[in-house]
Amino acid sequence: MSVVLSILAAALVATGPARVVPEPGQQPEFPRGQLVDPVQSTSFPQQRYVVYVPGSYDPSRPAPILYLMDPRGRARVPAELFRPVAERFGYILISSYNTISDTNMEPNLRALQAMWSDAHDWFRVDDRRVYLAGFSGTARTACLLARHLSGTFTGVIGAAAGFHPDYPPTKDFRFAYFGTAGDVDYNHYEMQRLEEQLAAVGLRHRVEGFAGPHSWMPSELATEAVEWMELQAMRAGLRPADAALVDAWWQRDEGRAEEDVEAGRPLEASWRYGAMVRDYDGLRDTAAAARRAGELGGTPEARRELQTRRRAYENYQIWVTSAMQMISESFRPGSTQASISEAELASELEVARLRRVAAGPDPAAGLEAQRRLNAIEVQLGFYLPRDALATAEYLRAEHYLSVAIRMDDQSPVSWYLMAVTQARLREPAASLKALGRAVDVGYRDAAAVEAEKAFDALRTRPEFVALLGRMRSAG
């Protein structure tokens, strides 16, 4: 990790050979209360962002800032998500078009360095209130940065992924953490276990779930994440305490805890009351919440619920390991043909049964089945074919993608990778058909298609030109 740490140490330095020092008057104009898109960096011209300056921004007063890192560089997605709450609490937003996950960290470090440099050139930033938000791989990067650059970031909002595996949370971490995960996210159990780890080390935190897959959190939860950071800022004296807001948030948390009790979820209720004790300490009396947390957490029902969760996590891990072994043996790296057909692999993975359970009458079993389907689909439809393409094993990539598409023929990414694979296999008709299907189900990354060398032989074909036009016009 020495090279990574060296890059981390330099990531937020506003000087260096790559940086361009802006000339006087070169600062962009930012209308208040509007997403400005795209904005070119004046410090690192290859970097682009979406920028939001709240209507209340006053250059004479420092403002909090939230840097946003989407794992596919979709800068507008998190900018739109956090815009309403940024306006409400006066946050500047800068969201990068250059962040990415599932590769080395250098692109994200460069993107953050540029955002940091430009923010301090363009705005009066409150350096006591600097926040990072990421999704999936960029959530892990955010935690890693906040850990290594101790004291630089006040808080991290992590969607659908926890801490970097090499750096689990410890009591020495100095940032607040708000994490989220969907109930059918393949990282669902990871985030549940993270809640236990964070509580054990005493790190300021909140972990909330929602109904959905591996994704950014819904807008109401994005709002709550920033509200929670505001609450922590009040506790730390970084902003004036607002008794009305504190009381409203307390009542909301207490109401949810009692809803958990009524629904027969004493463990959830205990954890929520425990979170209230941590979150509101110093702002109001938390003794009753502490008693309630202890009473509920000590019930036999809560202990059984915790054991059930831990067993479910262990069973999930065992199943995923077994499924990945089946997938690996179906087409071994370096082989020129599959050992079993796509249909046989889907059968061994029990895809049909999992689908039936996911759509069945048992809610808990349905969620678990969908998590398992999502876990293998992301491997077959993205990670494994991407790795096979990188080593020019195109038949292996085709094998994985064929199974993924059997599982979900609405995945834009799987169809796009199939188009790339067929182009590499010199099957132009099949490639164009797959690319057309990708566009039909929502693929919109025209820049990726333009940059993909596998499509060079197709660029003059009318069908290809038409598909590229559809992507550009759709945005």
C-alpha positions as CSV (number, residue, x, y, z in Angstrom):
1,M,0.0,0.0,0.0
2,S,3.0,2.4,0.1
3,V,2.4,3.8,-3.4
4,V,-1.3,4.3,-2.6
5,L,-0.5,6.1,0.6
6,S,2.0,8.3,-1.2
7,I,-0.7,9.3,-3.7
8,L,-3.2,9.8,-0.9
9,A,-0.8,12.1,0.9
10,A,-0.5,14.2,-2.3
11,A,-4.1,14.0,-3.5
12,L,-5.4,17.2,-1.9
13,V,-2.3,19.3,-2.5
14,A,-3.3,22.2,-4.6
15,T,0.1,22.5,-6.3
16,G,2.1,20.2,-8.6
17,P,3.1,20.0,-12.2
18,A,-0.4,19.0,-13.5
19,R,-2.2,21.9,-11.9
20,V,-3.0,25.1,-13.8
21,V,-3.1,28.2,-11.6
22,P,-6.2,30.2,-12.6
23,E,-5.7,33.7,-13.9
24,P,-7.6,36.5,-12.2
25,G,-11.1,36.7,-13.7
26,Q,-11.0,33.1,-14.9
27,Q,-13.4,31.8,-12.3
28,P,-16.6,30.4,-13.8
29,E,-19.9,32.1,-13.0
30,F,-22.3,30.0,-10.9
31,P,-25.9,31.1,-10.8
32,R,-27.4,30.3,-7.4
33,G,-29.8,27.5,-6.9
34,Q,-29.1,25.8,-10.3
35,L,-27.1,22.7,-11.3
36,V,-24.4,24.0,-13.6
37,D,-23.4,21.2,-16.0
38,P,-20.8,20.6,-17.3
39,V,-18.1,22.7,-15.6
40,Q,-14.5,22.3,-16.7
41,S,-11.9,22.5,-14.0
42,T,-9.7,25.5,-14.1
43,S,-7.0,23.8,-12.1
44,F,-7.0,20.5,-14.0
45,P,-8.6,21.1,-17.4
46,Q,-9.2,17.4,-18.2
47,Q,-11.6,17.2,-15.2
48,R,-15.3,18.0,-15.5
49,Y,-18.1,18.4,-12.9
50,V,-21.6,19.3,-12.1
51,V,-21.6,22.2,-9.6
52,Y,-24.4,23.4,-7.4
53,V,-24.2,26.6,-5.4
54,P,-27.2,27.1,-3.0
55,G,-29.3,30.2,-3.1
56,S,-28.1,31.2,0.4
57,Y,-24.4,31.2,-0.5
58,D,-22.6,34.3,0.7
59,P,-18.9,34.6,-0.3
60,S,-18.3,36.5,3.0
61,R,-19.2,33.4,5.0
62,P,-17.7,29.9,4.7
63,A,-20.1,27.2,3.5
64,P,-20.1,23.4,3.9
65,I,-19.3,21.3,0.9
66,L,-20.2,17.8,-0.3
67,Y,-18.0,16.2,-2.9
68,L,-19.8,13.5,-4.9
69,M,-18.2,10.5,-6.5
70,D,-20.3,8.2,-8.7
71,P,-18.6,4.9,-9.6
72,R,-19.4,5.3,-13.3
73,G,-18.8,9.0,-13.6
74,R,-22.5,9.8,-13.8
75,A,-22.0,13.2,-12.2
76,R,-25.6,14.4,-12.5
77,V,-27.1,11.4,-10.8
78,P,-25.9,12.2,-7.2
79,A,-26.0,15.9,-7.9
80,E,-29.7,15.7,-8.6
81,L,-30.2,13.4,-5.6
82,F,-28.5,15.8,-3.1
83,R,-29.6,19.1,-4.6
84,P,-32.8,19.7,-2.6
85,V,-31.1,19.1,0.8
86,A,-28.0,21.0,-0.3
87,E,-30.3,24.0,-1.0
88,R,-32.0,23.6,2.4
89,F,-28.9,23.6,4.5
90,G,-26.6,25.7,2.3
91,Y,-24.2,23.1,1.0
92,I,-22.0,23.5,-2.1
93,L,-22.1,20.4,-4.3
94,I,-19.3,19.3,-6.7
95,S,-19.9,16.0,-8.5
96,S,-17.3,14.5,-10.8
97,Y,-17.6,13.1,-14.3
98,N,-14.2,11.4,-13.8
99,T,-14.7,9.1,-10.9
100,I,-14.9,5.3,-11.4
101,S,-14.8,2.1,-9.4
102,D,-13.5,-1.4,-10.1
103,T,-10.1,-0.2,-11.1
104,N,-7.1,1.4,-9.3
105,M,-7.8,4.5,-7.2
106,E,-5.8,6.9,-9.2
107,P,-8.7,8.3,-11.3
108,N,-10.7,9.0,-8.1
109,L,-7.7,10.6,-6.4
110,R,-7.1,12.9,-9.3
111,A,-10.8,13.8,-9.5
112,L,-10.9,14.7,-5.8
113,Q,-7.7,16.7,-6.1
114,A,-9.2,18.7,-8.9
115,M,-12.5,19.2,-7.0
116,W,-10.7,20.3,-3.9
117,S,-8.4,22.7,-5.7
118,D,-11.2,24.3,-7.7
119,A,-13.6,24.5,-4.7
120,H,-11.0,26.5,-2.8
121,D,-10.3,28.7,-5.8
122,W,-14.0,29.4,-6.6
123,F,-15.7,29.5,-3.2
124,R,-15.2,30.2,0.5
125,V,-15.3,26.7,1.9
126,D,-15.8,25.8,5.6
127,D,-12.8,23.4,6.0
128,R,-14.3,22.2,9.3
129,R,-17.3,20.9,7.3
130,V,-16.1,18.9,4.3
131,Y,-18.0,15.8,3.3
132,L,-17.6,13.0,0.8
133,A,-20.3,10.8,-0.7
134,G,-19.8,7.7,-2.8
135,F,-21.6,4.6,-4.1
136,S,-20.2,1.1,-4.2
137,G,-16.5,1.2,-5.0
138,T,-16.3,5.0,-4.6
139,A,-17.9,4.6,-1.1
140,R,-15.0,2.5,-0.1
141,T,-12.6,5.0,-1.6
142,A,-14.3,7.8,0.4
143,C,-13.8,5.8,3.6
144,L,-10.2,5.1,2.7
145,L,-9.5,8.8,2.0
146,A,-11.2,9.9,5.2
147,R,-9.2,7.4,7.2
148,H,-5.8,8.3,5.7
149,L,-6.3,12.0,5.5
150,S,-7.4,12.2,9.1
151,G,-9.2,15.4,10.1
152,T,-9.6,16.5,6.4
153,F,-13.1,15.1,6.0
154,T,-15.9,15.7,8.5
155,G,-18.1,12.9,7.3
156,V,-18.7,10.2,4.7
157,I,-22.0,9.2,3.1
158,G,-21.5,5.6,1.8
159,A,-24.1,4.0,-0.5
160,A,-24.2,0.2,-0.9
161,A,-20.7,-0.5,0.4
162,G,-18.7,-0.3,3.6
163,F,-15.1,0.3,4.4
164,H,-12.1,-0.8,2.4
165,P,-11.3,-4.4,3.4
166,D,-7.7,-3.6,4.2
167,Y,-8.9,-0.8,6.6
168,P,-11.8,-1.8,8.7
169,P,-13.2,0.7,11.2
170,T,-11.3,1.4,14.4
171,K,-11.8,3.8,17.3
172,D,-9.1,6.1,15.9
173,F,-11.2,7.1,12.9
174,R,-12.2,10.8,13.2
175,F,-15.1,11.1,10.7
176,A,-18.8,10.5,11.0
177,Y,-20.3,7.8,8.8
178,F,-23.8,7.4,7.3
179,G,-24.3,4.2,5.3
180,T,-27.2,2.9,3.3
181,A,-28.1,-0.3,1.5
182,G,-31.1,-1.8,-0.3
183,D,-32.8,-4.9,1.0
184,V,-31.9,-6.9,-2.2
185,D,-28.4,-5.4,-2.5
186,Y,-25.8,-8.1,-2.7
187,N,-23.9,-6.1,-0.1
188,H,-26.9,-6.1,2.2
189,Y,-25.3,-8.4,4.8
190,E,-22.0,-6.5,4.6
191,M,-23.8,-3.3,5.7
192,Q,-25.6,-5.1,8.5
193,R,-22.4,-6.4,9.9
194,L,-20.8,-3.0,9.5
195,E,-23.4,-1.6,11.9
196,E,-22.2,-4.0,14.5
197,Q,-18.5,-3.2,13.8
198,L,-19.1,0.6,14.0
199,A,-21.1,0.3,17.3
200,A,-18.3,-1.9,18.8
201,V,-15.6,0.6,18.1
202,G,-17.7,3.6,19.0
203,L,-17.4,5.4,15.7
204,R,-20.1,8.0,15.1
205,H,-22.4,6.4,12.6
206,R,-25.8,5.6,11.3
207,V,-26.7,2.7,8.9
208,E,-30.1,2.8,7.2
209,G,-31.8,0.4,4.8
210,F,-34.3,0.9,2.1
211,A,-36.3,-1.2,-0.4
212,G,-34.2,-1.7,-3.5
213,P,-31.1,-3.1,-5.1
214,H,-27.5,-2.1,-5.3
215,S,-27.8,1.7,-5.9
216,W,-27.6,5.2,-4.6
217,M,-30.1,5.7,-1.8
218,P,-33.6,7.2,-2.5
219,S,-34.0,10.9,-2.3
220,E,-35.6,10.9,1.2
221,L,-32.7,8.9,2.6
222,A,-30.2,11.3,0.9
223,T,-32.0,14.1,2.8
224,E,-31.7,12.2,6.1
225,A,-28.0,11.6,5.5
226,V,-27.3,15.3,5.3
227,E,-29.7,16.0,8.2
228,W,-27.7,13.5,10.3
229,M,-24.5,15.3,9.3
230,E,-26.1,18.6,10.4
231,L,-27.0,16.9,13.7
232,Q,-23.4,15.8,14.2
233,A,-22.2,19.4,13.4
234,M,-24.5,20.7,16.1
235,R,-23.1,18.3,18.6
236,A,-19.5,19.2,17.7
237,G,-20.2,23.0,17.8
238,L,-19.6,23.4,14.1
239,R,-23.0,25.1,13.6
240,P,-25.5,26.6,16.0
241,A,-27.9,24.1,17.6
242,D,-31.4,24.3,16.3
243,A,-33.8,23.1,19.0
244,A,-36.8,22.8,16.7
245,L,-34.8,20.6,14.2
246,V,-33.4,18.5,17.0
247,D,-36.8,17.8,18.5
248,A,-38.3,17.0,15.0
249,W,-35.5,14.5,14.2
250,W,-35.8,13.0,17.7
251,Q,-39.5,12.4,17.4
252,R,-39.0,10.9,13.9
253,D,-36.4,8.5,15.2
254,E,-38.4,7.6,18.3
255,G,-41.5,7.0,16.2
256,R,-39.5,4.6,13.9
257,A,-38.1,2.7,16.9
258,E,-41.6,2.2,18.3
259,E,-42.8,1.1,14.8
260,D,-40.1,-1.6,14.9
261,V,-41.3,-2.7,18.4
262,E,-44.9,-3.0,17.1
263,A,-43.7,-4.9,14.1
264,G,-41.9,-7.5,16.2
265,R,-38.4,-6.2,15.4
266,P,-36.9,-5.6,18.9
267,L,-33.3,-5.8,17.7
268,E,-33.9,-3.0,15.1
269,A,-35.7,-1.0,17.8
270,S,-32.8,-1.4,20.2
271,W,-30.2,-0.4,17.7
272,R,-32.3,2.7,16.7
273,Y,-32.6,3.8,20.4
274,G,-28.9,3.2,20.8
275,A,-28.2,5.4,17.8
276,M,-30.4,8.1,19.3
277,V,-28.2,8.0,22.5
278,R,-25.1,8.5,20.4
279,D,-26.5,11.0,18.0
280,Y,-28.3,13.4,20.4
281,D,-25.9,13.3,23.3
282,G,-25.3,16.8,24.5
283,L,-28.3,18.2,22.6
284,R,-31.0,16.7,24.8
285,D,-31.6,14.1,27.6
286,T,-31.0,10.6,26.2
287,A,-31.4,8.6,29.4
288,A,-34.8,7.2,28.5
289,A,-33.6,6.1,25.1
290,A,-30.6,4.4,26.7
291,R,-32.9,2.5,29.0
292,R,-35.2,1.5,26.2
293,A,-32.2,0.3,24.1
294,G,-31.0,-1.9,26.9
295,E,-34.5,-3.3,27.7
296,L,-35.2,-4.2,24.0
297,G,-31.7,-5.5,23.2
298,G,-31.8,-7.8,26.2
299,T,-35.0,-9.6,25.2
300,P,-34.9,-13.2,24.0
301,E,-36.5,-12.1,20.8
302,A,-33.7,-9.6,20.1
303,R,-31.0,-12.2,20.8
304,R,-32.7,-14.7,18.5
305,E,-33.0,-12.1,15.8
306,L,-29.3,-11.3,16.1
307,Q,-28.4,-15.0,15.8
308,T,-30.8,-15.4,12.9
309,R,-29.1,-12.5,11.1
310,R,-25.6,-13.9,11.7
311,R,-26.6,-17.3,10.4
312,A,-28.2,-15.8,7.4
313,Y,-25.0,-13.9,6.6
314,E,-22.9,-17.1,7.0
315,N,-25.3,-19.1,4.8
316,Y,-25.2,-16.4,2.2
317,Q,-21.4,-16.4,2.2
318,I,-21.3,-20.2,1.8
319,W,-23.8,-20.1,-1.0
320,V,-21.9,-17.3,-2.9
321,T,-18.6,-19.2,-2.5
322,S,-20.2,-22.3,-3.9
323,A,-21.9,-20.5,-6.8
324,M,-18.6,-18.8,-7.8
325,Q,-16.9,-22.2,-7.8
326,M,-19.6,-23.5,-10.2
327,I,-19.2,-20.5,-12.4
328,S,-15.4,-20.8,-12.4
329,E,-15.5,-24.5,-13.3
330,S,-18.0,-23.9,-16.1
331,F,-15.4,-22.2,-18.2
332,R,-11.9,-22.2,-16.7
333,P,-9.5,-19.3,-17.5
334,G,-7.2,-20.3,-20.3
335,S,-9.7,-22.8,-21.8
336,T,-11.1,-22.5,-25.3
337,Q,-14.5,-23.9,-24.5
338,A,-17.0,-24.3,-21.7
339,S,-17.2,-27.5,-19.8
340,I,-21.0,-27.1,-19.5
341,S,-23.5,-25.1,-21.5
342,E,-25.1,-21.8,-20.4
343,A,-28.4,-23.6,-19.8
344,E,-26.7,-26.2,-17.6
345,L,-24.9,-23.6,-15.6
346,A,-28.1,-21.7,-15.0
347,S,-29.7,-25.0,-13.8
348,E,-26.8,-25.7,-11.4
349,L,-27.1,-22.2,-10.0
350,E,-30.9,-22.9,-9.5
351,V,-31.8,-19.7,-11.3
352,A,-35.3,-20.8,-12.1
353,R,-36.0,-21.8,-8.4
354,L,-34.6,-18.6,-7.1
355,R,-36.8,-16.6,-9.4
356,R,-39.9,-18.5,-8.2
357,V,-39.0,-17.9,-4.6
358,A,-38.2,-14.2,-5.3
359,A,-41.7,-13.8,-6.7
360,G,-43.4,-16.1,-4.1
361,P,-45.5,-15.3,-1.1
362,D,-42.8,-15.4,1.6
363,P,-41.3,-11.9,1.8
364,A,-38.2,-12.9,3.8
365,A,-37.4,-15.8,1.5
366,G,-38.1,-13.6,-1.6
367,L,-35.7,-11.0,-0.5
368,E,-33.0,-13.6,0.2
369,A,-33.5,-15.2,-3.2
370,Q,-33.3,-11.9,-5.0
371,R,-30.1,-11.0,-3.2
372,R,-28.6,-14.3,-4.4
373,L,-29.7,-13.7,-7.9
374,N,-28.3,-10.2,-7.9
375,A,-25.0,-11.5,-6.4
376,I,-24.3,-13.9,-9.3
377,E,-25.8,-11.7,-12.0
378,V,-23.4,-8.8,-11.3
379,Q,-20.5,-11.3,-11.6
380,L,-21.8,-13.0,-14.8
381,G,-23.0,-9.8,-16.3
382,F,-20.1,-7.4,-15.5
383,Y,-17.1,-8.5,-13.5
384,L,-16.2,-11.8,-15.0
385,P,-16.8,-10.9,-18.7
386,R,-14.9,-7.6,-18.1
387,D,-12.0,-9.6,-16.8
388,A,-12.2,-12.1,-19.7
389,L,-12.3,-9.3,-22.2
390,A,-9.2,-7.8,-20.7
391,T,-7.3,-11.1,-21.3
392,A,-8.8,-11.5,-24.8
393,E,-10.8,-14.6,-23.7
394,Y,-13.8,-13.6,-25.8
395,L,-15.5,-17.0,-25.8
396,R,-15.4,-17.1,-22.0
397,A,-16.8,-13.6,-21.8
398,E,-19.6,-14.7,-24.2
399,H,-20.4,-17.7,-22.0
400,Y,-20.8,-15.6,-18.8
401,L,-22.9,-12.9,-20.6
402,S,-25.2,-15.5,-22.1
403,V,-26.0,-16.8,-18.6
404,A,-26.4,-13.2,-17.3
405,I,-28.8,-12.3,-20.1
406,R,-30.8,-15.5,-19.4
407,M,-31.2,-14.2,-15.9
408,D,-32.0,-10.6,-16.8
409,D,-32.5,-9.6,-20.4
410,Q,-33.1,-6.0,-19.3
411,S,-29.5,-5.2,-18.2
412,P,-28.0,-2.4,-20.4
413,V,-24.5,-3.2,-19.2
414,S,-24.7,-6.9,-20.0
415,W,-26.0,-6.2,-23.5
416,Y,-23.3,-3.6,-24.1
417,L,-20.6,-6.0,-23.0
418,M,-22.1,-8.6,-25.3
419,A,-21.9,-6.2,-28.2
420,V,-18.2,-5.6,-27.4
421,T,-17.6,-9.3,-27.1
422,Q,-19.3,-10.1,-30.4
423,A,-17.3,-7.3,-32.1
424,R,-14.1,-8.9,-30.7
425,L,-15.3,-12.2,-32.1
426,R,-15.8,-10.6,-35.5
427,E,-19.5,-11.1,-35.5
428,P,-20.7,-7.7,-36.7
429,A,-24.4,-8.7,-37.1
430,A,-24.5,-10.1,-33.6
431,S,-22.6,-7.1,-32.2
432,L,-25.0,-4.6,-33.7
433,K,-28.0,-6.6,-32.5
434,A,-26.6,-6.7,-29.0
435,L,-25.8,-3.0,-29.1
436,G,-29.3,-2.2,-30.3
437,R,-30.7,-4.2,-27.5
438,A,-28.5,-2.4,-25.0
439,V,-29.8,1.0,-26.3
440,D,-33.4,-0.3,-26.2
441,V,-33.1,-1.2,-22.5
442,G,-31.4,2.1,-21.5
443,Y,-27.7,2.1,-22.4
444,R,-26.7,5.8,-22.9
445,D,-23.0,6.0,-22.6
446,A,-22.2,7.3,-26.1
447,A,-18.7,8.3,-25.0
448,A,-17.9,4.7,-24.1
449,V,-19.1,3.5,-27.4
450,E,-17.1,6.1,-29.3
451,A,-13.9,5.2,-27.4
452,E,-14.4,1.4,-27.7
453,K,-11.9,0.1,-30.3
454,A,-13.8,-3.1,-30.8
455,F,-16.4,-1.1,-32.7
456,D,-13.9,0.4,-35.2
457,A,-15.0,-1.9,-38.0
458,L,-18.6,-1.0,-37.4
459,R,-18.4,2.8,-37.3
460,T,-19.4,3.5,-40.9
461,R,-22.4,1.1,-40.8
462,P,-25.7,3.0,-40.9
463,E,-27.1,0.8,-38.0
464,F,-24.2,1.8,-35.8
465,V,-24.4,5.5,-36.7
466,A,-28.2,5.4,-35.9
467,L,-27.6,3.7,-32.6
468,L,-25.0,6.2,-31.6
469,G,-27.3,9.0,-32.6
470,R,-30.1,7.6,-30.3
471,M,-27.7,7.5,-27.4
472,R,-26.6,11.1,-27.9
473,S,-30.1,12.4,-28.3
474,A,-31.3,10.5,-25.2
475,G,-28.4,12.0,-23.1
